[in-house]
């Protein structure tokens, strides 16, 4: 039979020097991959088959820094619990839209506004005036935002609206 690799139309083979260099590069890449896996997955642990390999505990050696006693540990746990409670209070205060949830069947409440001693509601004319004032305030806020943020730009839905660039007109200075 005919040799597939020795024929005239066969692809050129790699020199021994390049093959050795490629093998070294692949070996280094494999070692780097193993190192990256060891770094990214510390939960895997270290395995050894060498009976002479040993280690010692960093924390129980005589020269180890002193560990905190029970009183300090309890104080630390108390401070962390207080910090968690303060965080929960801050979140409850800053996000009233979340609402209150309860799983206790004995919880109940009463409507503050529907009770007999509740303050009277405002008249219709005051409500209308309040609505007008709030509408004007909203328009002023939109105007202030348009003034303070020119980068937003102007959007228009009117097809007949047009404008001319002041700087690119023929009579520009």
PAGUMI-657829 format. One line per field, with one value per atom (N, C-alpha, C): atom name; x, y, z; residue in one letter; residue number from 1. Coordinates in Angstrom, 2 decimals, decimal comma. Example, Ala and Ser with C-alpha at 12.3 -4.5 7.8 and 13.67 -1.06 7.14 Angstrom:
// PAGUMI-657829
atom = N/CA/C/N/CA/C
X = 13,19/12,30/13,20/12,85/13,67/12,90
Y = -5,69/-4,50/-3,30/-2,25/-1,06/0,03
Z = 7,80/7,80/7,80/7,08/7,14/7,87
type = a/a/a/s/s/s
seq = 1/1/1/2/2/2
END
This chain:
// PAGUMI-657829
atom = N/CA/C/N/CA/C/N/CA/C/N/CA/C/N/CA/C/N/CA/C/N/CA/C/N/CA/C/N/CA/C/N/CA/C/N/CA/C/N/CA/C/N/CA/C/N/CA/C/N/CA/C/N/CA/C/N/CA/C/N/CA/C/N/CA/C/N/CA/C/N/CA/C/N/CA/C/N/CA/C/N/CA/C/N/CA/C/N/CA/C/N/CA/C/N/CA/C/N/CA/C/N/CA/C/N/CA/C/N/CA/C/N/CA/C/N/CA/C/N/CA/C/N/CA/C/N/CA/C/N/CA/C/N/CA/C/N/CA/C/N/CA/C/N/CA/C/N/CA/C/N/CA/C/N/CA/C/N/CA/C/N/CA/C/N/CA/C/N/CA/C/N/CA/C/N/CA/C/N/CA/C/N/CA/C/N/CA/C/N/CA/C/N/CA/C/N/CA/C/N/CA/C/N/CA/C/N/CA/C/N/CA/C/N/CA/C/N/CA/C/N/CA/C/N/CA/C/N/CA/C/N/CA/C/N/CA/C/N/CA/C/N/CA/C/N/CA/C/N/CA/C/N/CA/C/N/CA/C/N/CA/C/N/CA/C/N/CA/C/N/CA/C/N/CA/C/N/CA/C/N/CA/C/N/CA/C/N/CA/C/N/CA/C/N/CA/C/N/CA/C/N/CA/C/N/CA/C/N/CA/C/N/CA/C/N/CA/C/N/CA/C/N/CA/C/N/CA/C/N/CA/C/N/CA/C/N/CA/C/N/CA/C/N/CA/C/N/CA/C/N/CA/C/N/CA/C/N/CA/C/N/CA/C/N/CA/C/N/CA/C/N/CA/C/N/CA/C/N/CA/C/N/CA/C/N/CA/C/N/CA/C/N/CA/C/N/CA/C/N/CA/C/N/CA/C/N/CA/C/N/CA/C/N/CA/C/N/CA/C/N/CA/C/N/CA/C/N/CA/C/N/CA/C/N/CA/C/N/CA/C/N/CA/C/N/CA/C/N/CA/C/N/CA/C/N/CA/C/N/CA/C/N/CA/C/N/CA/C/N/CA/C/N/CA/C/N/CA/C/N/CA/C/N/CA/C/N/CA/C/N/CA/C/N/CA/C/N/CA/C/N/CA/C/N/CA/C/N/CA/C/N/CA/C/N/CA/C/N/CA/C/N/CA/C/N/CA/C/N/CA/C/N/CA/C/N/CA/C/N/CA/C/N/CA/C/N/CA/C/N/CA/C/N/CA/C/N/CA/C/N/CA/C/N/CA/C/N/CA/C/N/CA/C/N/CA/C/N/CA/C/N/CA/C/N/CA/C/N/CA/C/N/CA/C/N/CA/C/N/CA/C/N/CA/C
X = 0,80/0,00/0,85/0,18/0,81/0,78/1,82/1,88/1,14/0,14/-0,69/0,14/1,07/1,84/3,05/3,49/4,69/4,39/3,16/2,82/3,20/3,25/3,69/2,67/1,38/0,34/0,01/0,77/0,49/0,82/0,10/0,38/1,74/2,40/3,73/3,64/4,60/4,64/5,43/5,21/5,83/7,24/8,15/9,51/9,52/10,55/10,67/10,78/11,48/11,67/10,32/9,48/8,16/7,23/7,36/6,52/6,86/8,15/8,55/8,05/8,17/7,70/6,19/5,44/3,99/3,64/4,37/4,12/4,37/5,44/5,72/4,60/4,15/3,09/1,81/1,46/0,26/0,40/1,60/1,84/1,70/2,26/2,12/0,66/-0,08/-1,50/-2,28/-1,94/-2,60/-2,31/-1,06/-0,69/-1,41/-1,52/-2,23/-3,71/-4,28/-5,69/-5,90/-5,00/-5,12/-5,00/-4,08/-3,92/-5,18/-5,74/-6,96/-8,12/-8,24/-9,30/-9,10/-7,85/-7,59/-7,95/-7,69/-7,99/-9,49/-10,18/-11,60/-12,50/-11,99/-12,80/-12,05/-11,98/-11,27/-12,01/-13,31/-14,08/-13,66/-12,94/-12,51/-11,50/-10,61/-9,62/-8,37/-7,43/-6,15/-6,09/-5,70/-5,54/-4,08/-3,61/-2,22/-2,13/-1,24/-1,02/0,33/1,06/2,37/2,21/2,71/2,61/3,49/4,52/5,44/4,95/3,89/3,38/2,59/2,86/2,14/2,02/1,19/1,00/0,61/0,62/0,21/-0,82/-1,62/-2,72/-2,19/-2,53/-2,09/-2,66/-3,87/-4,55/-4,21/-3,76/-3,49/-2,01/-1,17/0,26/0,51/1,58/1,84/2,01/2,53/2,75/1,55/0,42/-0,77/-1,31/-1,94/-2,55/-3,69/-3,89/-4,92/-6,30/-7,11/-8,47/-9,35/-10,47/-11,35/-12,07/-12,31/-12,99/-14,50/-15,25/-16,70/-17,42/-16,98/-17,64/-17,53/-16,33/-16,13/-16,94/-17,02/-17,78/-19,28/-19,78/-21,19/-21,46/-20,53/-20,67/-20,68/-19,80/-19,74/-21,05/-21,59/-22,85/-23,99/-23,98/-25,01/-24,93/-23,71/-23,53/-24,00/-23,67/-24,10/-25,62/-26,25/-27,71/-28,36/-27,79/-28,31/-28,15/-27,00/-26,77/-27,78/-28,08/-29,07/-30,46/-30,82/-32,11/-32,19/-31,10/-31,07/-31,18/-30,52/-30,62/-32,06/-32,73/-34,12/-35,00/-34,78/-35,55/-35,31/-34,06/-33,74/-34,40/-34,39/-35,03/-36,53/-37,13/-38,57/-38,92/-38,05/-38,32/-38,14/-37,07/-36,76/-37,62/-38,26/-39,07/-40,47/-41,31/-42,67/-43,54/-43,13/-43,93/-43,92/-42,97/-42,89/-44,09/-44,52/-45,68/-45,30/-46,30/-46,10/-46,74/-46,03/-46,59/-46,66/-47,69/-47,87/-48,42/-47,95/-48,46/-49,28/-49,45/-50,20/-51,68/-52,49/-53,93/-54,64/-53,99/-54,61/-54,35/-53,57/-53,30/-54,53/-54,85/-55,96/-55,68/-56,41/-56,23/-57,54/-57,53/-58,74/-58,41/-59,35/-59,12/-59,09/-57,97/-57,79/-58,75/-59,04/-59,84/-61,33/-61,75/-63,17/-63,77/-63,00/-63,55/-64,43/-65,24/-66,20/-65,51/-64,36/-63,68/-62,67/-62,70/-61,74/-62,00/-60,95/-61,09/-61,93/-62,62/-63,48/-62,64/-63,20/-62,50/-62,69/-61,81/-61,88/-63,01/-63,47/-64,56/-64,10/-65,07/-64,76/-63,98/-64,30/-63,61/-62,14/-61,86/-60,47/-59,73/-60,43/-59,82/-59,49/-60,40/-60,15/-58,97/-58,92/-57,82/-56,49/-56,52/-55,30/-54,85/-55,78/-55,43/-54,81/-55,35/-54,79/-53,37/-53,17/-51,84/-50,84/-51,24/-50,34/-50,03/-51,01/-50,78/-49,79/-49,94/-49,00/-47,60/-47,51/-46,21/-45,55/-46,34/-45,80/-45,28/-46,01/-45,56/-44,28/-44,18/-42,96/-41,78/-42,05/-40,97/-40,46/-41,38/-40,97/-40,16/-40,57/-39,84/-38,44/-38,34/-37,04/-36,14/-36,70/-35,90/-35,41/-36,27/-35,86/-34,73/-34,78/-33,75/-32,44/-32,53/-31,32/-30,66/-31,38/-30,82/-31,00/-30,20/-30,35/-29,91/-29,15/-28,67/-29,79/-30,93/-32,04/-32,62/-32,71/-33,21/-34,70/-35,21/-36,62/-37,24/-38,37/-39,09/-40,42/-40,83/-42,08/-42,85/-44,16/-45,00/-45,76/-45,55/-46,23/-45,43/-46,04/-45,34/-45,12/-45,89/-45,77/-44,72/-44,17/-43,17/-41,84/-41,16/-39,85/-39,02/-37,75/-36,85/-35,68/-34,89/-33,76/-32,54/-31,40/-30,18/-29,62/-29,45/-28,97/-27,55/-26,72/-25,30/-24,99/-25,86/-25,56/-26,35/-27,02/-27,79/-26,81/-27,21/-26,29/-25,84/-26,67/-26,31/-25,59/-25,14/-24,46/-23,12/-22,69/-21,39/-20,23
Y = -1,17/0,00/1,25/2,31/3,61/4,32/5,06/5,78/7,10/7,28/8,49/9,74/9,66/10,84/11,09/10,08/10,23/10,59/10,74/11,05/12,50/12,85/14,19/15,25/14,91/15,90/15,97/15,29/15,28/16,64/16,97/18,22/18,13/19,27/19,27/18,93/18,16/17,79/18,85/18,87/19,87/19,42/20,38/20,05/19,60/18,84/18,36/19,52/20,58/21,73/22,39/22,58/23,20/22,26/20,97/20,00/20,02/20,09/20,15/21,45/22,56/23,84/23,81/23,23/23,11/22,25/21,16/20,29/21,05/21,86/22,65/23,66/24,32/25,32/24,67/23,51/22,81/22,34/21,92/21,49/22,68/23,85/25,05/25,47/25,40/25,77/24,82/23,56/22,58/22,89/23,24/23,58/24,86/25,85/27,08/26,81/25,91/25,56/24,91/24,01/23,35/24,38/25,32/26,37/27,22/27,59/28,40/27,64/26,36/25,55/25,46/25,29/25,24/26,57/27,68/28,99/29,26/28,92/29,23/28,26/27,10/26,11/25,62/26,46/26,02/24,93/24,75/23,73/22,32/22,16/20,83/20,26/21,06/20,59/20,08/19,65/19,15/17,66/16,91/15,46/15,12/14,17/13,76/12,26/11,65/10,20/9,92/10,98/10,82/10,62/9,53/9,24/10,13/10,71/11,57/13,01/13,34/14,71/14,95/16,06/16,39/17,91/18,34/19,76/20,00/21,25/21,53/22,63/22,67/23,61/24,99/25,96/27,33/27,92/27,53/28,16/27,55/26,30/25,67/25,63/26,29/26,30/27,21/27,01/27,83/29,32/29,66/31,07/31,72/31,03/31,58/32,77/33,74/34,86/34,36/35,07/34,63/34,72/33,73/33,73/34,45/35,00/35,73/34,76/35,22/34,36/34,41/33,68/33,55/34,88/35,70/36,99/37,88/37,93/38,75/38,20/36,88/36,27/36,59/36,52/36,85/38,33/39,19/40,63/40,90/40,23/40,39/39,92/38,80/38,29/39,26/39,86/40,83/42,08/42,57/43,75/43,45/42,27/41,91/41,78/41,24/41,13/42,51/43,43/44,80/45,48/45,26/45,85/45,32/44,02/43,43/44,02/44,22/44,81/46,26/47,00/48,39/48,44/47,51/47,46/47,18/46,25/45,93/47,15/47,88/49,09/50,14/50,30/51,28/50,90/49,63/49,18/49,39/49,08/49,30/50,78/51,65/53,08/53,64/53,20/53,74/53,16/52,02/51,37/51,07/52,10/51,85/51,11/51,07/50,38/48,87/48,35/46,91/46,43/47,16/46,78/45,92/45,59/44,80/43,44/42,39/41,05/40,44/39,65/39,00/37,60/36,66/35,30/34,96/35,92/35,69/35,88/34,89/34,98/35,91/36,25/37,10/38,58/38,88/40,29/40,91/42,10/42,82/44,31/45,09/46,54/47,22/48,51/49,29/50,45/50,87/51,96/53,28/53,97/55,24/56,29/56,27/57,31/57,05/55,80/55,49/55,45/55,73/55,68/56,89/56,80/57,87/59,16/59,07/60,27/60,82/60,33/60,78/62,23/62,91/64,31/64,35/65,46/65,60/65,65/65,13/65,20/66,59/66,97/68,32/68,45/69,68/69,97/69,77/69,68/69,46/70,62/71,87/73,01/73,03/72,63/72,55/71,42/70,32/69,20/69,60/70,33/70,79/71,75/72,68/73,63/72,91/71,92/71,14/70,42/69,84/69,15/70,11/71,34/72,34/72,71/72,91/73,28/72,17/70,92/69,80/69,67/69,96/69,91/70,99/72,21/73,29/72,95/72,36/71,98/70,92/69,99/68,97/69,59/70,57/71,25/72,03/72,69/73,42/72,48/71,33/70,35/69,87/69,60/69,16/70,25/71,52/72,63/72,74/72,59/72,66/71,51/70,31/69,17/69,40/69,97/70,26/71,29/72,27/73,30/72,76/71,94/71,44/70,28/69,62/68,47/68,65/69,51/69,73/68,53/67,61/66,45/65,47/65,57/64,67/64,90/66,12/66,43/66,67/67,02/67,32/66,27/65,73/64,78/65,38/65,12/65,68/64,63/64,63/63,71/64,43/65,74/66,55/66,52/66,04/65,96/67,31/68,32/69,65/70,50/70,00/70,77/70,67/71,80/71,81/72,93/72,89/73,91/74,08/75,10/75,41/75,59/75,09/75,21/76,62/77,31/78,68/78,77/77,75/77,83/77,41/76,62/76,15/76,89/77,97/78,73/79,51/79,86/80,57/81,93/82,60/83,93/83,88/82,69/82,57/83,28/83,85/84,55/83,59
Z = 0,00/0,00/0,00/-0,16/-0,25/1,11/1,50/2,77/2,63/3,46/3,41/3,69/4,65/5,06/4,17/3,44/2,62/1,18/0,80/-0,58/-0,89/-2,14/-2,57/-2,18/-2,19/-1,87/-0,38/0,44/1,89/2,50/3,59/4,31/4,96/5,06/5,65/7,13/7,60/9,02/9,77/11,06/11,92/12,28/12,36/12,76/14,22/14,59/15,97/16,96/16,55/17,43/17,74/16,71/16,92/17,69/17,46/18,18/19,66/20,00/21,41/22,06/21,33/21,87/22,08/21,15/21,29/22,51/22,72/23,87/25,17/25,22/26,43/26,70/25,63/25,79/26,31/25,75/26,21/27,65/28,03/29,41/30,37/29,99/30,83/30,92/29,82/29,84/30,75/30,74/31,61/33,08/33,39/34,77/35,22/34,31/34,66/34,88/34,08/34,26/35,62/36,01/37,32/38,44/38,30/39,31/39,40/38,26/38,26/38,90/38,63/39,23/40,75/41,18/42,63/43,29/42,61/43,17/43,19/42,11/42,00/42,78/43,13/43,86/45,10/46,14/47,35/48,11/47,82/48,52/48,14/47,02/46,59/47,57/48,07/49,03/48,34/49,15/48,64/48,89/47,88/48,04/47,84/48,60/48,51/48,68/47,91/48,03/48,67/49,00/49,61/51,11/51,63/53,06/53,90/53,29/54,04/54,09/53,38/53,39/54,67/55,33/56,56/56,66/57,54/57,78/59,22/59,63/61,00/60,98/62,03/62,11/62,45/61,63/61,83/63,11/63,48/64,60/65,95/65,98/67,27/67,60/66,84/67,14/68,35/69,05/70,25/69,95/68,77/68,46/67,77/67,74/67,08/67,86/67,17/67,90/68,78/69,88/70,82/70,18/70,48/69,98/70,99/70,52/71,42/72,35/73,56/74,53/74,30/75,08/74,89/75,07/76,04/76,26/75,02/74,44/73,24/72,07/71,95/70,87/71,02/72,26/72,50/72,22/72,62/72,36/70,86/70,14/68,68/68,05/68,50/67,96/68,27/69,47/69,84/68,95/68,72/67,87/66,45/65,93/64,57/64,49/65,54/65,55/65,58/66,38/66,41/65,07/64,42/63,09/62,08/62,15/61,23/61,49/62,77/63,09/62,61/62,77/62,29/60,77/60,10/58,63/58,21/58,90/58,57/58,80/59,89/60,15/59,08/58,66/57,62/56,30/55,95/54,71/54,80/55,95/56,12/55,99/56,51/56,46/55,04/54,36/53,05/51,93/52,17/51,14/51,69/51,83/52,35/51,34/50,07/49,07/49,26/50,03/50,24/51,04/52,03/52,82/54,01/54,79/56,00/55,79/56,13/56,03/57,42/57,62/58,92/58,71/59,52/59,45/60,67/61,58/62,80/62,52/62,82/62,59/63,55/64,67/65,67/65,40/64,34/64,01/63,38/63,81/63,22/63,33/62,60/62,63/62,33/62,51/62,33/61,41/60,59/59,65/60,41/60,30/60,99/60,45/59,15/58,53/58,62/58,84/58,86/60,26/61,28/62,64/62,92/63,94/64,25/64,65/65,31/65,79/64,78/63,55/62,54/62,15/61,72/61,28/60,01/59,82/58,65/57,38/56,30/55,02/54,43/53,51/52,97/51,95/51,77/50,85/49,40/48,50/47,09/46,49/46,90/46,31/46,75/48,00/48,44/47,73/47,51/46,79/45,36/44,71/43,34/43,29/44,27/44,32/44,56/45,43/45,70/44,43/43,68/42,43/41,44/41,32/40,42/40,84/42,14/42,64/42,35/42,57/42,30/40,82/39,96/38,52/38,10/38,65/38,35/38,85/40,03/40,58/39,69/39,18/38,28/37,00/36,44/35,23/35,49/36,66/37,02/37,20/37,77/37,96/36,60/35,66/34,32/33,65/33,79/33,20/33,80/35,12/35,79/35,33/35,17/34,71/33,28/32,42/31,05/31,03/31,93/31,99/32,54/33,59/34,26/33,51/32,61/31,90/30,39/29,78/28,33/27,51/28,12/27,38/27,03/27,71/27,46/26,07/25,64/24,30/24,30/23,15/23,00/22,09/22,50/21,67/21,28/20,06/19,58/18,80/18,96/18,20/17,10/17,00/15,99/14,70/13,63/12,35/11,71/12,10/11,50/12,22/13,33/14,07/13,34/13,20/12,55/13,15/12,89/13,40/12,47/12,73/11,89/12,77/12,33/13,10/12,96/14,06/14,08/13,52/13,81/13,47/12,03/11,41/10,07/9,00/9,34/8,36/7,48/6,28/5,36/5,91/6,69/7,18/8,52/8,95/10,25/10,21/11,35/11,38/11,27
type = x/x/x/x/x/x/x/x/x/x/x/x/x/x/x/x/x/x/x/x/x/x/x/x/x/x/x/x/x/x/x/x/x/x/x/x/x/x/x/x/x/x/x/x/x/x/x/x/x/x/x/x/x/x/x/x/x/x/x/x/x/x/x/x/x/x/x/x/x/x/x/x/x/x/x/x/x/x/x/x/x/x/x/x/x/x/x/x/x/x/x/x/x/x/x/x/x/x/x/x/x/x/x/x/x/x/x/x/x/x/x/x/x/x/x/x/x/x/x/x/x/x/x/x/x/x/x/x/x/x/x/x/x/x/x/x/x/x/x/x/x/x/x/x/x/x/x/x/x/x/x/x/x/x/x/x/x/x/x/x/x/x/x/x/x/x/x/x/x/x/x/x/x/x/x/x/x/x/x/x/x/x/x/x/x/x/x/x/x/x/x/x/x/x/x/x/x/x/x/x/x/x/x/x/x/x/x/x/x/x/x/x/x/x/x/x/x/x/x/x/x/x/x/x/x/x/x/x/x/x/x/x/x/x/x/x/x/x/x/x/x/x/x/x/x/x/x/x/x/x/x/x/x/x/x/x/x/x/x/x/x/x/x/x/x/x/x/x/x/x/x/x/x/x/x/x/x/x/x/x/x/x/x/x/x/x/x/x/x/x/x/x/x/x/x/x/x/x/x/x/x/x/x/x/x/x/x/x/x/x/x/x/x/x/x/x/x/x/x/x/x/x/x/x/x/x/x/x/x/x/x/x/x/x/x/x/x/x/x/x/x/x/x/x/x/x/x/x/x/x/x/x/x/x/x/x/x/x/x/x/x/x/x/x/x/x/x/x/x/x/x/x/x/x/x/x/x/x/x/x/x/x/x/x/x/x/x/x/x/x/x/x/x/x/x/x/x/x/x/x/x/x/x/x/x/x/x/x/x/x/x/x/x/x/x/x/x/x/x/x/x/x/x/x/x/x/x/x/x/x/x/x/x/x/x/x/x/x/x/x/x/x/x/x/x/x/x/x/x/x/x/x/x/x/x/x/x/x/x/x/x/x/x/x/x/x/x/x/x/x/x/x/x/x/x/x/x/x/x/x/x/x/x/x/x/x/x/x/x/x/x/x/x/x/x/x/x/x/x/x/x/x/x/x/x/x/x/x/x/x/x/x/x/x/x/x/x/x/x
seq = 1/1/1/2/2/2/3/3/3/4/4/4/5/5/5/6/6/6/7/7/7/8/8/8/9/9/9/10/10/10/11/11/11/12/12/12/13/13/13/14/14/14/15/15/15/16/16/16/17/17/17/18/18/18/19/19/19/20/20/20/21/21/21/22/22/22/23/23/23/24/24/24/25/25/25/26/26/26/27/27/27/28/28/28/29/29/29/30/30/30/31/31/31/32/32/32/33/33/33/34/34/34/35/35/35/36/36/36/37/37/37/38/38/38/39/39/39/40/40/40/41/41/41/42/42/42/43/43/43/44/44/44/45/45/45/46/46/46/47/47/47/48/48/48/49/49/49/50/50/50/51/51/51/52/52/52/53/53/53/54/54/54/55/55/55/56/56/56/57/57/57/58/58/58/59/59/59/60/60/60/61/61/61/62/62/62/63/63/63/64/64/64/65/65/65/66/66/66/67/67/67/68/68/68/69/69/69/70/70/70/71/71/71/72/72/72/73/73/73/74/74/74/75/75/75/76/76/76/77/77/77/78/78/78/79/79/79/80/80/80/81/81/81/82/82/82/83/83/83/84/84/84/85/85/85/86/86/86/87/87/87/88/88/88/89/89/89/90/90/90/91/91/91/92/92/92/93/93/93/94/94/94/95/95/95/96/96/96/97/97/97/98/98/98/99/99/99/100/100/100/101/101/101/102/102/102/103/103/103/104/104/104/105/105/105/106/106/106/107/107/107/108/108/108/109/109/109/110/110/110/111/111/111/112/112/112/113/113/113/114/114/114/115/115/115/116/116/116/117/117/117/118/118/118/119/119/119/120/120/120/121/121/121/122/122/122/123/123/123/124/124/124/125/125/125/126/126/126/127/127/127/128/128/128/129/129/129/130/130/130/131/131/131/132/132/132/133/133/133/134/134/134/135/135/135/136/136/136/137/137/137/138/138/138/139/139/139/140/140/140/141/141/141/142/142/142/143/143/143/144/144/144/145/145/145/146/146/146/147/147/147/148/148/148/149/149/149/150/150/150/151/151/151/152/152/152/153/153/153/154/154/154/155/155/155/156/156/156/157/157/157/158/158/158/159/159/159/160/160/160/161/161/161/162/162/162/163/163/163/164/164/164/165/165/165/166/166/166/167/167/167/168/168/168/169/169/169/170/170/170/171/171/171/172/172/172/173/173/173
END
